[in-house]
Amino acid sequence: MKRYIKMSLVGLMAITTATSCKKDTGPSIEDYPLNYEIPKVPVTSNIPVGAYLYEPSNPLVTDAVKWTRITESYNVSNGKIGPYVKPELDRYDLKATEAGAKNMARIVEWAKMAKIDFLISPALKEINNTLFPNNLNRDDSLTVNMLAEHNFLLPSVNMGDLKYAISVDVNNFGGGLSNNVLIENAPTTTYTINGISTVLTRVERLLSYMKRVSLYFKDETYYHFQGRPVLVFLGADRLYSSDSKKLYDDIRNVIKEQTGKDVYIIARQPQWTPSARFEYFFMRGKADAISMDNMCNVGSGVTGWDRTYLLNRLINENYKLNKEYTSKNFGIDFIPSVSPSFTTYINNTSPDYTIPSVRKNENDFRERCNVAKMNLGSNRMVLIESMNNWNWDSQIEPTVADYGQGYGTKYLDIVREEFKVQ
């Protein structure tokens, strides 16, 4: 019996040894489709770069809680997950005052340091109780006037070769709209000025607003791409229309009549969404190009956390898909966006910890810059989110280098090194 057991064990060992020597034909990590390195893409000619500019007074000046969350020590155990930095400009705003103009001048110099080609204005909004040409929000127009060098009573912001482009809050006209309430049949607006009443449809209001915005296109500091003034549409995914092609044609025509110029429209769509979702909006409307909102905003729950593990590769796959779709189906170009970071911790009264924060990391940001270079459209351009969006910690603006996790001018340097010929 003992001899039998001994022989059985020897046989089992032989079988096990033979099996272990046999080549494994099962799945391998080498076969995983996202198991690839993002290559370093050399720059042989300068790539045009725009950067979104924001009015930062809310998080930096007026809201003490947000300021604390930006500057307090980083401590995950206490739920404190802010960036733990201080802006080089400390607590500042970009309002149309002498101090605001001086702050804007510093932003302009930093943009030049990064060799950014144009700053994209904070979103301009309509005032819906006045008629053209007074139908532009006053504070918004004053901020743009600094970039346009119109504020002769304020110190110059010294734009020099740096340009600016306007972003407009198209959702300003989307209130109450849906797939059942389209802009063409939305309620009209009555204006009574000097006792005279004027009734405008929602479409007429939109066109009047575009006409007003286009007055800036004549500025020497306004950014033109291939000879065409650039206009960035924010919230264009809320502009419900029965005929978006006609609506966009009408926008182009009213601008052409006012300025003699053909506008270059960039529609920014929500991050992590397929462009096909907006076929009846700016796709059939034939925007010239689409770009994404901050892709470091990965969303909430399991989906959001999953995206953080292979974030840069997933951004690359998303960009490839949308770039191909927009080009093949609508002849619309793609403009990749790049961001260094994102968090909801600063901006929310009760932070939502189900949305993961993507913190600043030099190597990760460089990799995302290379993802952008891999997905340039036929008309090359990249948009940076952002120059100074402190609400979401997406800024490349310099911080005090020796405070907390300060990074100085590092992210300005990266933008210059990754998108311009060295």
C-alpha positions in Angstrom: 0.0 0.0 0.0 2.8 2.4 0.9 4.6 1.5 -2.3 1.4 2.3 -4.3 1.0 5.7 -2.6 4.6 6.5 -3.3 4.3 5.6 -7.0 1.1 7.7 -7.2 2.9 10.7 -5.8 5.8 10.3 -8.2 3.4 10.1 -11.1 1.5 13.2 -9.9 4.7 15.2 -9.6 5.7 14.2 -13.2 2.3 15.3 -14.5 2.5 18.6 -12.7 6.1 19.2 -13.9 5.1 18.5 -17.5 2.1 20.8 -17.2 4.1 23.6 -15.8 6.6 23.4 -18.7 3.8 23.6 -21.2 3.5 27.1 -22.8 0.6 29.2 -21.3 -1.8 30.0 -24.0 -4.2 32.0 -21.8 -4.8 35.8 -21.8 -1.8 38.0 -21.2 -1.4 41.6 -20.1 0.5 42.1 -23.4 -2.7 41.6 -25.2 -4.7 44.2 -23.3 -5.6 46.9 -25.8 -4.8 49.8 -23.4 -1.4 48.4 -22.5 0.7 50.8 -24.5 3.0 53.7 -23.8 2.1 57.3 -24.9 5.0 58.2 -27.2 6.9 61.5 -27.0 5.8 63.5 -30.1 8.5 65.9 -31.3 7.4 69.4 -32.5 8.8 70.3 -35.8 6.8 73.5 -36.2 5.0 75.6 -33.6 1.5 74.5 -32.7 -1.0 77.4 -32.1 -2.1 77.3 -28.4 -5.1 79.0 -26.8 -5.7 79.1 -23.0 -9.0 79.7 -21.2 -9.0 82.8 -19.0 -11.3 83.2 -15.9 -12.3 85.9 -13.5 -11.0 84.4 -10.3 -12.4 86.8 -7.7 -15.0 84.3 -6.3 -12.6 81.5 -5.1 -9.7 83.9 -4.4 -11.3 87.0 -2.9 -14.9 86.8 -1.9 -15.3 83.2 -0.7 -13.2 82.5 2.3 -14.0 78.8 2.4 -12.7 78.3 -1.2 -9.6 80.3 -0.4 -9.0 78.1 2.6 -9.5 74.9 0.6 -6.9 76.1 -2.0 -4.3 77.0 0.6 -4.8 74.6 3.5 -2.5 71.6 4.1 -3.2 68.5 2.1 -4.4 65.8 4.4 -6.4 62.9 3.1 -7.2 61.5 6.5 -9.1 64.7 7.3 -10.7 64.9 3.9 -8.6 67.9 2.9 -7.7 67.3 -0.7 -7.2 70.8 -2.1 -4.1 71.7 -4.1 -2.3 73.2 -1.0 -0.8 76.1 -3.0 -0.9 79.9 -3.1 -1.2 81.9 -6.3 1.8 84.0 -7.1 -0.6 87.0 -7.3 -2.1 86.0 -3.9 -5.8 87.0 -3.6 -6.6 88.8 -6.8 -9.2 89.7 -9.4 -9.2 90.8 -13.0 -11.9 93.5 -12.7 -11.7 96.8 -14.7 -9.8 98.7 -12.0 -6.2 99.8 -11.8 -5.3 96.8 -9.6 -7.2 94.5 -11.9 -5.4 95.8 -15.0 -2.0 95.3 -13.3 -3.0 91.7 -12.4 -4.1 91.1 -16.0 -0.7 92.4 -17.2 1.0 89.7 -15.0 -1.3 87.1 -16.5 -0.4 88.4 -20.0 3.3 88.2 -19.3 3.0 84.6 -18.0 1.1 83.7 -21.1 3.9 85.1 -23.2 6.4 83.1 -21.1 4.5 79.9 -22.1 4.4 81.1 -25.7 0.6 80.9 -25.7 -0.8 82.4 -28.8 -4.2 83.7 -27.5 -6.1 83.9 -24.3 -9.8 82.9 -24.5 -11.9 85.5 -22.6 -14.2 84.6 -19.7 -17.6 83.7 -21.2 -19.5 86.8 -22.4 -23.1 87.0 -21.5 -26.1 88.9 -22.9 -28.1 91.6 -21.0 -31.6 90.7 -22.1 -33.3 94.0 -21.2 -31.6 96.2 -23.7 -31.2 96.3 -27.5 -28.1 96.3 -29.7 -25.5 97.6 -29.2 -26.0 97.7 -25.4 -26.9 94.0 -25.1 -23.6 92.9 -23.6 -23.0 92.3 -19.9 -21.1 95.4 -18.7 -18.6 93.6 -16.4 -17.9 91.0 -19.2 -17.3 93.8 -21.7 -15.0 95.7 -19.4 -12.8 92.6 -18.9 -12.6 92.1 -22.7 -11.8 95.8 -23.1 -8.6 95.3 -21.2 -7.5 92.5 -23.6 -8.5 94.7 -26.5 -6.5 97.6 -25.0 -9.7 99.8 -25.0 -9.5 100.9 -21.4 -7.5 104.0 -21.9 -8.1 105.2 -18.3 -6.4 102.0 -17.0 -2.8 100.9 -17.2 -2.1 99.0 -20.4 -1.9 95.2 -20.0 0.8 95.2 -22.7 -0.6 92.5 -25.0 2.2 92.9 -27.6 2.1 89.9 -29.9 -0.3 88.0 -27.6 -3.9 87.9 -28.9 -7.3 87.2 -27.4 -10.5 85.4 -28.6 -14.0 85.7 -27.2 -15.9 82.8 -25.6 -19.7 83.3 -25.5 -22.2 81.6 -23.2 -24.6 80.2 -25.8 -26.5 78.6 -23.0 -27.5 82.2 -22.1 -30.1 81.7 -24.8 -30.9 78.1 -24.0 -32.9 78.7 -20.8 -36.2 76.7 -21.0 -35.2 75.0 -24.2 -35.6 71.2 -24.7 -36.3 68.8 -27.5 -40.0 69.9 -27.0 -39.3 73.6 -26.8 -37.0 74.7 -29.6 -35.3 78.1 -30.0 -37.4 78.9 -33.0 -40.7 78.7 -31.0 -39.4 79.9 -27.6 -41.3 82.7 -25.9 -40.5 86.2 -27.3 -39.0 89.1 -25.3 -40.5 92.6 -25.2 -38.2 95.6 -24.8 -39.6 98.9 -23.8 -37.1 101.8 -24.3 -38.2 105.4 -24.1 -41.8 104.3 -24.2 -41.3 102.3 -27.5 -41.9 98.6 -27.3 -39.9 96.1 -29.5 -40.5 92.4 -29.6 -37.7 90.0 -30.4 -37.8 86.2 -30.9 -35.2 84.2 -29.1 -33.4 83.7 -32.5 -33.4 87.4 -33.1 -31.9 88.0 -29.6 -29.2 85.5 -30.3 -28.3 87.0 -33.7 -28.3 90.5 -32.2 -25.9 89.3 -29.5 -23.6 87.8 -32.0 -23.6 91.0 -34.0 -22.6 92.9 -30.8 -19.8 90.5 -30.0 -18.4 90.7 -33.5 -17.6 94.4 -33.0 -14.4 93.2 -31.3 -13.1 91.4 -34.3 -11.6 94.6 -35.7 -9.2 94.8 -32.8 -5.5 94.5 -33.5 -5.2 92.1 -30.6 -8.1 89.8 -31.7 -6.9 86.3 -32.7 -7.5 85.2 -36.2 -7.0 81.7 -37.4 -6.2 81.4 -41.1 -7.5 84.9 -41.4 -10.8 84.3 -39.6 -11.7 85.6 -36.2 -12.1 82.8 -33.6 -15.2 82.6 -31.5 -15.6 79.9 -28.9 -19.2 78.6 -28.1 -19.7 77.4 -24.5 -23.0 75.6 -23.8 -23.7 74.9 -27.5 -25.1 71.5 -26.5 -28.1 73.3 -25.0 -29.1 75.2 -28.1 -32.1 73.1 -29.2 -33.1 74.0 -32.8 -35.4 72.6 -35.5 -32.7 73.4 -38.1 -29.3 73.9 -36.6 -27.7 74.4 -40.0 -29.9 77.4 -40.7 -29.3 78.8 -37.3 -25.5 78.6 -37.6 -25.7 80.0 -41.2 -27.7 82.9 -39.8 -25.0 83.5 -37.1 -22.3 83.5 -39.7 -24.3 85.8 -42.0 -25.0 88.4 -39.4 -21.3 88.5 -38.4 -20.3 88.7 -42.0 -22.7 91.6 -42.6 -21.4 93.4 -39.5 -17.6 92.8 -40.0 -17.0 91.6 -43.5 -15.3 88.6 -42.0 -16.0 84.8 -42.0 -16.0 83.6 -38.4 -14.2 80.5 -37.2 -16.5 78.8 -34.7 -15.2 76.4 -32.1 -17.9 74.5 -30.1 -16.8 73.2 -26.8 -18.7 70.0 -25.8 -18.9 68.3 -22.4 -16.0 66.1 -21.5 -16.3 62.3 -21.9 -19.2 62.5 -24.3 -19.4 61.2 -27.9 -19.7 63.9 -30.5 -22.4 61.8 -32.1 -24.7 62.8 -29.2 -24.8 66.4 -30.6 -25.7 65.6 -34.2 -28.7 68.0 -34.1 -26.8 70.8 -32.4 -23.3 72.0 -33.5 -22.6 68.9 -35.7 -25.3 69.6 -38.3 -24.9 73.3 -37.5 -21.4 72.8 -38.9 -19.2 74.5 -36.4 -15.7 74.7 -37.8 -14.2 72.6 -35.0 -15.1 71.0 -31.7 -13.1 70.7 -28.5 -13.6 69.1 -25.2 -14.1 70.5 -21.7 -11.7 69.5 -19.0 -11.0 65.7 -19.5 -9.5 65.6 -16.0 -13.0 65.9 -14.8 -13.5 62.1 -15.0 -17.1 62.0 -13.6 -18.4 60.3 -10.4 -18.7 56.8 -9.0 -17.2 53.7 -10.5 -16.9 55.2 -14.0 -14.9 58.1 -12.7 -12.5 56.0 -10.6 -12.0 53.6 -13.4 -10.9 56.3 -15.7 -8.2 57.6 -13.3 -6.2 54.3 -13.6 -5.4 54.7 -17.3 -6.5 58.3 -17.7 -4.2 59.5 -20.4 -4.7 56.4 -22.6 -8.5 56.7 -22.2 -8.3 60.4 -23.2 -6.3 59.3 -26.2 -8.9 56.7 -27.2 -11.7 59.2 -26.7 -10.0 61.8 -28.9 -9.3 59.3 -31.6 -12.9 58.2 -31.8 -14.4 61.8 -31.8 -11.8 63.1 -34.2 -12.6 60.4 -36.7 -16.3 60.7 -36.3 -16.5 64.5 -36.7 -14.2 64.5 -39.7 -15.7 61.6 -41.6 -19.4 62.4 -41.0 -19.5 66.2 -40.9 -16.2 67.5 -42.2 -15.7 69.2 -38.8 -12.2 69.6 -37.4 -11.0 68.4 -33.9 -9.1 70.6 -31.4 -7.7 68.6 -28.5 -7.8 70.2 -25.0 -5.2 69.7 -22.3 -5.5 70.2 -18.6 -3.0 69.6 -15.7 -5.6 68.7 -13.0 -9.1 68.9 -11.6 -11.0 68.7 -8.3 -14.5 69.4 -7.1 -13.3 69.9 -3.6 -12.8 73.7 -3.8 -16.0 74.7 -5.5 -18.6 72.5 -3.7 -20.1 73.5 -0.4 -20.3 69.8 0.5 -17.4 68.2 -1.4 -18.5 65.1 -3.4 -15.8 62.5 -2.7 -17.3 60.2 -5.3 -15.7 62.4 -8.0 -11.9 61.6 -7.9 -9.5 64.5 -7.9 -6.8 64.4 -10.6 -3.8 66.2 -8.9 -1.0 68.0 -10.7 1.9 65.8 -11.8 4.5 67.0 -14.3 4.9 63.6 -16.0 1.2 63.1 -16.4 0.7 66.6 -17.8 3.5 66.1 -20.3 1.9 62.8 -21.3 -1.5 64.5 -21.9 0.3 67.1 -24.0 1.6 64.3 -26.2 -1.9 62.8 -26.4 -3.0 66.2 -27.7 -0.2 66.2 -30.3 -1.2 62.7 -31.4 -4.8 63.9 -32.0 -4.2 67.3 -33.8 -6.9 68.1 -36.4 -6.1 68.9 -40.0 -5.9 72.6 -38.8 -3.5 72.3 -35.9 -4.5 73.9 -32.6 -4.5 73.0 -28.9 -6.6 74.6 -26.1 -5.4 74.7 -22.5 -7.9 74.4 -19.7 -6.9 76.6 -18.0 -4.8 79.7 -17.5 -6.3 80.4 -14.1 -9.5 78.5 -13.2 -9.0 78.3 -9.5 -12.5 77.0 -8.9 -11.5 73.6 -10.2 -7.7 73.7 -9.7 -7.1 73.4 -13.4 -4.7 76.4 -13.7 -1.2 76.6 -15.1 -0.8 80.0 -13.6 2.3 80.2 -11.3 2.2 79.6 -7.6 4.5 80.5 -4.7 7.2 77.9 -5.2 8.2 77.5 -1.5 4.7 77.2 -0.1 3.0 73.8 0.3 3.0 72.0 -3.0 3.8 75.1 -5.0 5.2 74.6 -8.5 6.3 78.0 -9.5 6.3 78.4 -13.3 6.6 74.7 -14.1 3.4 74.3 -16.0 4.0 77.4 -18.1 7.4 75.9 -19.0 5.8 72.6 -19.9 3.3 74.2 -22.3 6.1 76.1 -24.1 8.4 73.0 -24.2 5.7 70.6 -25.5 4.0 72.8 -28.2 6.8 75.1 -29.5 10.0 74.4 -31.4 12.8 74.6 -28.9 
